Every structure is written in C-alpha cells, then in structure tokens.
Amino acid sequence: MEDKVCRRCGRELTQVQRRRHAQYCSRSCFHDVLFGEKVEWNGIWIRPGQALEVLKLCNKGLSESEACKAAGADFNAMQHIRNTPELAVFLPERVCLFCGKSLPWDHLARKYCSKSCKRKAKYDRQHIAEGRETHRVDQAKRNRAIELFARGLDSGAISRYLDVPVHRIKNWVYANSIKRSSGSPELMSLLPLKYRLDRAESATEWRNILHEVSKSFGAPGLVTLVTETLHGGGAPGRYASIVLEKLKQDVVEGASFAFCNVLRNAITVIEWKDENFHLARTLKSSGTFAWPGEHLGDFVKVTKDAFSYLLTYQKSAKNIDAYAGKP
C-alpha cells in the first residue's frame, strides 16, 4: 500500500511526493532519520556526529588538526563546519604557519598564505637540523602583539617589548584589521624609558618614572637636573652663575647640578665642595640622553642612583627586562 504520510513526522505527503514514492515530507525529516535529530549545544542546533565532536574538542582548547584526529573526522565534516557560519565561529582562527596572516576558509588544506611562505618554511625545515634560527611564527607573541595593539600600544613599542621586528608586528596587526584604542595607563610601563619620560606632564611625574625604573626610592634632591639646555660646552663660571643668579639656589656642601647641551649628547655636572666647585662632563658616543624638557619647570631633583642610571641608560630592547616582565 502506498504511503500517504511522512514516516518521520506524520505529515501528509503531496501528490508529487506520492508519485515519486517519497517516504519523507522534507529533507529535514530525511536527515533526522539518517543522521539523528538536532541537539542544542552552546546556543546552536546541530546534529550529533563528527562535526559536533570536533566542535566540542576545539572548545576545550585543541587545534583543528588535533580535534579532527581525535574525533576521526573526515574532510566533509570539516567542510560542513567551515561552510556554516554559526559553527565556524567555534573553531580557532586559521593562520599562516610562517608569517601569521589569516587564511581564508575556502581552502581548508592550505597551511601557508603564499608560495613564498611555503618555500621559506621548507627552507627552515631543511636547515633547522644545522642549528640555524627558524622564522616560524611564535603564536604566543603574535597573540600578545595583537592584544597590546588593540589596547593602544603602537607597533614600535610592541616591537621593542616583544623583541620582534616591527615589520612583522605591522603584518600581524594590519593584516587582521585590528583597531587600536586610545591607550590605557597600565600599558605605559611597557614603553621604553625615553618615551615614558617624554610623556610626563610634570616634574614630579618625570622624577617618579625615573625613580621607578632605576629602583631608587631614596629622598630626592641630591642631584638637580637643570631643564634649560645650553649651546656648546661653556666655561665653569657660566654654570655657576646660572645656579646662583638665574635659579637662585643656595649651594651647600655636596650640592650637585647637572646640565645638558642642546644636542643632548653631553651632560655637565657641577658640584660644590667647601668654597670650591668641581666640574665633570659625560659624553655619549652614540644616541642621546633622556632629559627633562623646559615645560616641566626650571629643574627636576632626583637621587644619585637615579642620575647614575640616567647616564648609563641605553635605548635598546635589552633594557626592557629591567622594568617590564616578559609576556
């Protein structure tokens, strides 16, 4: 006897379906019988099977390949997940194994974004046994770089903090269209000392930053940094006259005043001992010294330890560990 109703839901079949000897009223009923009824998981409805097992494993932290291997999923199951937007959001982001760029979902077998990255990765595999440094992407650093950029840190500061070339940082953040916020105060500790000092808005803030980085917590006032920069070296009497006449400072035994030239590559220190004063000069072979600007006032008072740190400070990635922990 010819069936007139759906074997799954009992709905009456149409005349065309009866003529074709159909047993179900729709593909949904057919799939419910063949693959099982849909179940709710994390707010979505999905049929039990390989796709659901892969999503559960990925949700626990496994990578796509690890989840497929553990669940025994085939290519069709992964293609079904990738082609369904509400399911694909639970899978980890697919990135190039060499440069870290995002990979499109339409080519599930691709591991690299270009033939160039594929060739470079092959070159690394061939020579890694010889002890040559590999160029593979450090996913922890990549994720950390994207996070810091989104929170307001610029590419140069991230590059110095993570010790990663700046062009690679820009590749990570711009290729993924990451938008940078205005920045947060807690990220200022990740900036190099010079950048933090340049952003200081008062003499007290400038001094506190230097003391924090140099780990000098003594009472300030042992060395006075004169903010006015001077042209040339100058005679000893010139420095003494600025202290006594322009700044109106009372000099006492052991009082030290430091001056910086316009090029910021030479610091001159004048120190009073009894009725005499001693002059010492420190020159920088390359780069410039960090020095308070005139907008902070006439002078900034710091400790001797902080001043010694200022003289030996070098703007390089090696100084990062001195004041900021690694990611």
VOPAGU-2260 file (C-alpha; in pm, 1 decimal, decimal comma):
REM VOPAGU-2260
SITE   aa  ch    i         X         Y         Z
SITE  MET   A    0       0,0       0,0       0,0
SITE  GLU   A    1     136,7     338,0     -93,8
SITE  ASP   A    2     241,3     563,3     194,8
SITE  LYS   A    3      38,8     883,7     217,8
SITE  VAL   A    4     208,7    1034,2     523,1
SITE  CYS   A    5     571,7    1107,6     623,9
SITE  ARG   A    6     733,5     824,8     818,3
SITE  ARG   A    7     911,4    1079,2    1039,9
SITE  CYS   A    8     655,2    1343,5    1134,6
SITE  GLY   A    9     327,5    1200,7    1003,9
SITE  ARG   A   10     260,1    1495,4     775,7
SITE  GLU   A   11      57,2    1414,3     463,6
SITE  LEU   A   12     266,8    1379,5     150,2
SITE  THR   A   13     189,7    1585,6    -156,6
SITE  GLN   A   14      65,0    1428,9    -479,4
SITE  VAL   A   15     403,9    1482,1    -643,2
SITE  GLN   A   16     584,1    1313,7    -349,7
SITE  ARG   A   17     347,5    1013,6    -362,9
SITE  ARG   A   18     403,0     983,2    -736,5
SITE  ARG   A   19     779,9     973,2    -671,9
SITE  HIS   A   20     730,7     715,0    -395,0
SITE  ALA   A   21     883,1     953,4    -135,8
SITE  GLN   A   22     885,7     835,5     225,1
SITE  TYR   A   23     952,4    1172,9     393,1
SITE  CYS   A   24     795,1    1512,5     351,1
SITE  SER   A   25    1122,8    1706,6     353,9
SITE  ARG   A   26    1499,1    1675,1     360,6
SITE  SER   A   27    1492,1    1777,3     727,3
SITE  CYS   A   28    1287,7    1468,4     819,0
SITE  PHE   A   29    1508,8    1250,7     598,7
SITE  HIS   A   30    1826,1    1382,9     771,4
SITE  ASP   A   31    1668,1    1338,7    1115,2
SITE  VAL   A   32    1618,9     969,5    1042,7
SITE  LEU   A   33    1953,6     920,6     869,4
SITE  PHE   A   34    2182,6    1129,2    1098,0
SITE  GLY   A   35    1975,3    1178,4    1413,4
SITE  GLU   A   36    1771,2    1469,0    1545,6
SITE  LYS   A   37    1938,5    1801,8    1614,3
SITE  VAL   A   38    2050,5    1878,9    1969,2
SITE  GLU   A   39    2128,3    2215,0    2129,8
SITE  TRP   A   40    2494,8    2290,1    2207,0
SITE  ASN   A   41    2622,8    2632,0    2316,0
SITE  GLY   A   42    2315,6    2807,5    2179,3
SITE  ILE   A   43    2315,7    2636,8    1837,2
SITE  TRP   A   44    2128,0    2338,1    1697,9
SITE  ILE   A   45    2345,3    2068,9    1544,3
SITE  ARG   A   46    2310,1    1701,1    1462,0
SITE  PRO   A   47    2523,1    1454,8    1660,8
SITE  GLY   A   48    2823,6    1315,0    1481,3
SITE  GLN   A   49    3176,1    1405,6    1378,5
SITE  ALA   A   50    3107,2    1777,9    1341,3
SITE  LEU   A   51    2972,3    1807,9    1695,3
SITE  GLU   A   52    3264,6    1611,1    1839,9
SITE  VAL   A   53    3516,0    1832,8    1660,2
SITE  LEU   A   54    3347,7    2148,1    1792,7
SITE  LYS   A   55    3348,4    2012,4    2147,3
SITE  LEU   A   56    3720,9    1932,6    2129,0
SITE  CYS   A   57    3804,9    2272,8    1977,4
SITE  ASN   A   58    3603,6    2439,4    2251,3
SITE  LYS   A   59    3829,1    2263,9    2505,0
SITE  GLY   A   60    4142,8    2415,5    2351,7
SITE  LEU   A   61    4252,6    2162,5    2088,2
SITE  SER   A   62    4368,0    2281,7    1748,6
SITE  GLU   A   63    4171,4    2199,1    1435,8
SITE  SER   A   64    4402,9    1917,4    1328,4
SITE  GLU   A   65    4419,2    1770,6    1678,8
SITE  ALA   A   66    4039,4    1774,4    1710,8
SITE  CYS   A   67    3991,3    1608,6    1370,7
SITE  LYS   A   68    4241,1    1338,4    1456,3
SITE  ALA   A   69    4086,2    1269,9    1797,5
SITE  ALA   A   70    3729,7    1259,4    1661,3
SITE  GLY   A   71    3821,3    1070,5    1344,3
SITE  ALA   A   72    3654,5    1341,3    1133,8
SITE  ASP   A   73    3695,7    1346,9     756,4
SITE  PHE   A   74    3722,6    1636,3     513,6
SITE  ASN   A   75    3345,8    1650,5     455,0
SITE  ALA   A   76    3277,3    1707,3     824,4
SITE  MET   A   77    3527,2    1994,7     840,0
SITE  GLN   A   78    3392,7    2144,1     519,0
SITE  HIS   A   79    3040,4    2136,5     665,5
SITE  ILE   A   80    3161,6    2323,9     975,4
SITE  ARG   A   81    3352,6    2585,1     774,3
SITE  ASN   A   82    3060,2    2644,9     538,6
SITE  THR   A   83    2819,9    2702,4     828,7
SITE  PRO   A   84    2892,6    3045,3     987,0
SITE  GLU   A   85    2730,7    2968,1    1322,8
SITE  LEU   A   86    2950,6    2657,6    1354,2
SITE  ALA   A   87    3273,5    2809,0    1217,5
SITE  VAL   A   88    3291,9    3066,5    1498,9
SITE  PHE   A   89    3379,8    2789,6    1745,9
SITE  LEU   A   90    3690,5    2684,4    1551,7
SITE  PRO   A   91    4026,9    2852,0    1616,3
SITE  GLU   A   92    4148,1    3108,2    1365,6
SITE  ARG   A   93    4344,1    2962,5    1076,0
SITE  VAL   A   94    4673,4    3146,7    1020,5
SITE  CYS   A   95    4977,4    3101,7     800,7
SITE  LEU   A   96    5231,3    2883,9     979,7
SITE  PHE   A   97    5513,9    3110,3     864,1
SITE  CYS   A   98    5404,7    3476,3     873,0
SITE  GLY   A   99    5087,8    3458,9    1083,1
SITE  LYS   A  100    4844,8    3607,7     829,5
SITE  SER   A  101    4484,4    3490,9     843,8
SITE  LEU   A  102    4395,5    3217,8     595,3
SITE  PRO   A  103    4066,0    3205,8     403,2
SITE  TRP   A  104    3815,5    2936,1     495,7
SITE  ASP   A  105    3750,9    2826,1     137,7
SITE  HIS   A  106    4083,6    2638,1     116,0
SITE  LEU   A  107    4085,8    2412,1     418,2
SITE  ALA   A  108    4400,4    2225,0     318,2
SITE  ARG   A  109    4617,0    2538,7     292,0
SITE  LYS   A  110    4881,3    2589,1     558,5
SITE  TYR   A  111    5052,4    2897,3     413,9
SITE  CYS   A  112    4920,7    3223,2     273,1
SITE  SER   A  113    5150,2    3224,0     -30,6
SITE  LYS   A  114    5405,4    3020,4    -220,2
SITE  SER   A  115    5675,5    3243,9     -74,7
SITE  CYS   A  116    5586,5    3147,2     284,4
SITE  LYS   A  117    5562,8    2782,4     183,7
SITE  ARG   A  118    5909,2    2797,0      25,3
SITE  LYS   A  119    6060,6    2974,1     327,2
SITE  ALA   A  120    5906,8    2722,9     565,4
SITE  LYS   A  121    6051,7    2438,0     360,7
SITE  TYR   A  122    6389,9    2609,4     372,2
SITE  ASP   A  123    6363,9    2627,2     752,2
SITE  ARG   A  124    6279,3    2258,2     781,1
SITE  GLN   A  125    6578,5    2165,7     569,0
SITE  HIS   A  126    6822,9    2368,7     776,6
SITE  ILE   A  127    6679,5    2351,2    1127,2
SITE  ALA   A  128    6887,7    2040,9    1194,5
SITE  GLU   A  129    7200,4    2250,6    1138,1
SITE  GLY   A  130    7109,1    2482,6    1424,6
SITE  ARG   A  131    7002,3    2778,1    1212,3
SITE  GLU   A  132    6739,3    3004,0    1366,3
SITE  THR   A  133    6391,5    2934,4    1234,8
SITE  HIS   A  134    6147,8    3201,2    1118,0
SITE  ARG   A  135    5833,2    3024,1    1230,6
SITE  VAL   A  136    5569,7    3238,8    1393,3
SITE  ASP   A  137    5558,4    3238,0    1771,8
SITE  GLN   A  138    5182,5    3222,6    1823,7
SITE  ALA   A  139    5210,8    3342,9    2184,2
SITE  LYS   A  140    5397,0    3656,6    2073,1
SITE  ARG   A  141    5159,1    3709,9    1782,1
SITE  ASN   A  142    4852,2    3695,3    2006,4
SITE  ARG   A  143    5023,4    3917,8    2263,2
SITE  ALA   A  144    5114,1    4172,6    1992,8
SITE  ILE   A  145    4755,1    4186,3    1864,7
SITE  GLU   A  146    4626,2    4228,0    2220,7
SITE  LEU   A  147    4867,1    4512,7    2302,8
SITE  PHE   A  148    4794,8    4691,7    1973,7
SITE  ALA   A  149    4419,2    4669,5    2033,6
SITE  ARG   A  150    4469,0    4817,5    2381,0
SITE  GLY   A  151    4654,5    5121,7    2247,0
SITE  LEU   A  152    5027,1    5040,9    2219,3
SITE  ASP   A  153    5195,3    5135,9    1890,5
SITE  SER   A  154    5385,4    4893,6    1665,8
SITE  GLY   A  155    5730,9    5029,4    1755,9
SITE  ALA   A  156    5676,7    4990,0    2130,0
SITE  ILE   A  157    5538,3    4637,8    2081,4
SITE  SER   A  158    5838,7    4551,4    1866,5
SITE  ARG   A  159    6082,6    4660,6    2139,3
SITE  TYR   A  160    5881,4    4491,8    2413,1
SITE  LEU   A  161    5846,5    4152,7    2240,4
SITE  ASP   A  162    6184,9    4170,7    2060,3
SITE  VAL   A  163    6014,7    4111,5    1723,6
SITE  PRO   A  164    6089,5    4309,3    1402,9
SITE  VAL   A  165    5849,6    4598,9    1361,9
SITE  HIS   A  166    5753,9    4495,8    1007,3
SITE  ARG   A  167    5630,6    4161,8    1140,5
SITE  ILE   A  168    5425,9    4336,1    1410,6
SITE  LYS   A  169    5263,7    4555,5    1144,9
SITE  ASN   A  170    5197,8    4248,9     933,2
SITE  TRP   A  171    5015,6    4081,2    1221,9
SITE  VAL   A  172    4800,2    4375,3    1327,4
SITE  TYR   A  173    4723,3    4536,9     990,7
SITE  ALA   A  174    4657,6    4212,5     804,2
SITE  ASN   A  175    4392,0    4128,1    1063,2
SITE  SER   A  176    4242,1    4481,3    1057,2
SITE  ILE   A  177    4298,3    4534,1    1429,8
SITE  LYS   A  178    4176,2    4874,2    1551,6
SITE  ARG   A  179    4385,9    5050,0    1815,1
SITE  SER   A  180    4218,3    5216,4    2112,3
SITE  SER   A  181    4332,3    5539,5    2277,0
SITE  GLY   A  182    4556,0    5352,9    2523,0
SITE  SER   A  183    4547,6    5269,7    2891,6
SITE  PRO   A  184    4777,4    5389,4    3175,1
SITE  GLU   A  185    4883,4    5036,9    3271,0
SITE  LEU   A  186    5049,2    4993,9    2929,7
SITE  MET   A  187    5286,9    5284,1    2988,9
SITE  SER   A  188    5522,2    5053,3    3180,2
SITE  LEU   A  189    5583,7    4864,5    2853,9
SITE  LEU   A  190    5718,8    5172,2    2676,7
SITE  PRO   A  191    6093,7    5248,0    2674,0
SITE  LEU   A  192    6211,2    5492,8    2938,5
SITE  LYS   A  193    6263,0    5780,9    2694,5
SITE  TYR   A  194    5907,6    5759,6    2564,9
SITE  ARG   A  195    5763,7    5746,4    2916,7
SITE  LEU   A  196    5968,9    6046,5    3026,4
SITE  ASP   A  197    5871,7    6246,7    2716,5
SITE  ARG   A  198    5502,3    6191,7    2800,3
SITE  ALA   A  199    5539,8    6314,5    3159,4
SITE  GLU   A  200    5330,0    6625,0    3225,8
SITE  SER   A  201    5500,1    6746,5    3544,9
SITE  ALA   A  202    5840,6    6741,5    3713,3
SITE  THR   A  203    5706,2    6512,1    3985,9
SITE  GLU   A  204    5576,1    6260,5    3732,3
SITE  TRP   A  205    5907,2    6272,5    3540,8
SITE  ARG   A  206    6105,1    6212,5    3861,3
SITE  ASN   A  207    5876,0    5929,1    3979,2
SITE  ILE   A  208    5908,8    5746,8    3647,2
SITE  LEU   A  209    6288,8    5764,8    3661,0
SITE  HIS   A  210    6294,7    5651,4    4024,9
SITE  GLU   A  211    6060,4    5362,0    3949,0
SITE  VAL   A  212    6268,0    5237,1    3656,0
SITE  SER   A  213    6602,5    5282,0    3834,3
SITE  LYS   A  214    6456,4    5131,0    4154,6
SITE  SER   A  215    6578,6    5427,6    4354,0
SITE  PHE   A  216    6337,7    5507,6    4636,9
SITE  GLY   A  217    6550,0    5747,6    4843,9
SITE  ALA   A  218    6462,6    6108,4    4917,6
SITE  PRO   A  219    6507,5    6324,1    4601,5
SITE  GLY   A  220    6719,0    6636,2    4594,6
SITE  LEU   A  221    7077,7    6508,2    4585,4
SITE  VAL   A  222    7118,4    6594,6    4214,5
SITE  THR   A  223    6931,1    6880,2    4047,7
SITE  LEU   A  224    6871,5    6842,7    3672,4
SITE  VAL   A  225    6851,0    7184,9    3509,0
SITE  THR   A  226    6595,7    7167,2    3227,8
SITE  GLU   A  227    6742,6    7453,1    3023,4
SITE  THR   A  228    6970,5    7312,4    2754,6
SITE  LEU   A  229    7290,5    7505,3    2673,0
SITE  HIS   A  230    7477,9    7560,8    2349,1
SITE  GLY   A  231    7836,0    7436,9    2349,4
SITE  GLY   A  232    8044,7    7333,1    2647,4
SITE  GLY   A  233    8066,2    7665,3    2830,4
SITE  ALA   A  234    8313,9    7787,9    3089,6
SITE  PRO   A  235    8284,0    7664,6    3450,7
SITE  GLY   A  236    8177,0    8006,7    3569,6
SITE  ARG   A  237    7881,6    8000,8    3331,1
SITE  TYR   A  238    7725,5    7702,4    3507,6
SITE  ALA   A  239    7787,3    7850,8    3849,9
SITE  SER   A  240    7625,0    8180,9    3752,3
SITE  ILE   A  241    7312,4    8003,2    3623,4
SITE  VAL   A  242    7274,7    7818,1    3953,2
SITE  LEU   A  243    7337,2    8119,9    4175,8
SITE  GLU   A  244    7183,4    8406,6    3975,6
SITE  LYS   A  245    6916,6    8261,8    3747,2
SITE  LEU   A  246    6789,8    7969,1    3954,6
SITE  LYS   A  247    6851,7    8145,8    4289,1
SITE  GLN   A  248    6969,5    7821,9    4451,0
SITE  ASP   A  249    7151,6    7811,6    4785,7
SITE  VAL   A  250    7455,1    7592,6    4734,3
SITE  VAL   A  251    7565,5    7375,1    5026,0
SITE  GLU   A  252    7831,5    7112,1    5078,1
SITE  GLY   A  253    7782,3    6830,7    4823,9
SITE  ALA   A  254    7511,9    7010,2    4618,9
SITE  SER   A  255    7519,9    6889,4    4256,3
SITE  PHE   A  256    7363,8    7047,6    3949,3
SITE  ALA   A  257    7354,9    6876,7    3607,9
SITE  PHE   A  258    7324,6    7048,8    3268,1
SITE  CYS   A  259    7262,3    6901,1    2923,3
SITE  ASN   A  260    7362,2    7051,9    2589,8
SITE  VAL   A  261    7123,7    7119,3    2301,9
SITE  LEU   A  262    7227,1    6804,1    2115,8
SITE  ARG   A  263    7163,3    6601,7    2433,1
SITE  ASN   A  264    7484,3    6407,0    2390,5
SITE  ALA   A  265    7680,9    6569,3    2675,0
SITE  ILE   A  266    7598,1    6618,8    3042,4
SITE  THR   A  267    7796,4    6853,1    3265,8
SITE  VAL   A  268    7779,8    6820,1    3646,3
SITE  ILE   A  269    7890,9    7097,2    3880,8
SITE  GLU   A  270    7932,6    7005,6    4248,9
SITE  TRP   A  271    8016,6    7235,7    4540,5
SITE  LYS   A  272    8279,1    7128,3    4796,0
SITE  ASP   A  273    8366,3    7382,1    5065,4
SITE  GLU   A  274    8422,6    7710,9    4885,4
SITE  ASN   A  275    8514,5    7547,7    4554,7
SITE  PHE   A  276    8315,7    7366,5    4287,9
SITE  HIS   A  277    8412,8    7067,1    4074,4
SITE  LEU   A  278    8315,0    7019,1    3710,7
SITE  ALA   A  279    8265,5    6678,6    3540,8
SITE  ARG   A  280    8139,7    6601,8    3191,3
SITE  THR   A  281    7992,5    6282,6    3044,1
SITE  LEU   A  282    7979,0    6240,2    2665,9
SITE  LYS   A  283    7764,2    5989,9    2476,4
SITE  SER   A  284    7935,6    5810,0    2190,7
SITE  SER   A  285    7605,4    5742,0    2011,5
SITE  GLY   A  286    7243,3    5837,6    2066,0
SITE  THR   A  287    7113,5    6096,0    2310,7
SITE  PHE   A  288    7045,4    6127,3    2682,6
SITE  ALA   A  289    6695,2    6129,4    2829,1
SITE  TRP   A  290    6646,3    6474,1    2980,0
SITE  PRO   A  291    6352,0    6672,3    3123,9
SITE  GLY   A  292    6202,8    6939,0    2896,7
SITE  GLU   A  293    6171,9    7305,7    2987,1
SITE  HIS   A  294    5791,4    7273,4    3004,8
SITE  LEU   A  295    5838,9    7086,5    3335,4
SITE  GLY   A  296    5989,5    7390,4    3507,7
SITE  ASP   A  297    6341,6    7512,3    3583,4
SITE  PHE   A  298    6475,4    7190,2    3734,8
SITE  VAL   A  299    6395,5    6834,2    3849,9
SITE  LYS   A  300    6553,6    6689,7    4163,9
SITE  VAL   A  301    6649,3    6319,7    4164,0
SITE  THR   A  302    6863,0    6082,4    4369,5
SITE  LYS   A  303    7223,2    5998,5    4282,3
SITE  ASP   A  304    7127,6    5639,9    4197,2
SITE  ALA   A  305    6860,1    5761,2    3956,5
SITE  PHE   A  306    7104,4    6005,5    3797,7
SITE  SER   A  307    7365,0    5729,7    3752,5
SITE  TYR   A  308    7101,0    5514,9    3583,5
SITE  LEU   A  309    7013,6    5805,1    3354,1
SITE  LEU   A  310    7378,4    5837,2    3246,1
SITE  THR   A  311    7414,0    5467,3    3164,0
SITE  TYR   A  312    7069,4    5416,6    3006,9
SITE  GLN   A  313    7072,0    5285,8    2651,0
SITE  LYS   A  314    6763,3    5291,9    2430,5
SITE  SER   A  315    6756,0    4927,8    2322,0
SITE  ALA   A  316    6547,8    4614,0    2362,7
SITE  LYS   A  317    6797,3    4484,1    2619,5
SITE  ASN   A  318    6665,8    4731,8    2878,5
SITE  ILE   A  319    6309,8    4605,6    2859,4
SITE  ASP   A  320    6355,6    4328,5    3115,6
SITE  ALA   A  321    6478,7    4584,2    3369,7
SITE  TYR   A  322    6135,1    4736,8    3414,5
SITE  ALA   A  323    5879,5    4509,6    3246,4
SITE  GLY   A  324    5821,5    4136,8    3268,2
SITE  LYS   A  325    5822,4    3924,5    2957,9
SITE  PRO   A  326    5483,2    3818,5    2815,8
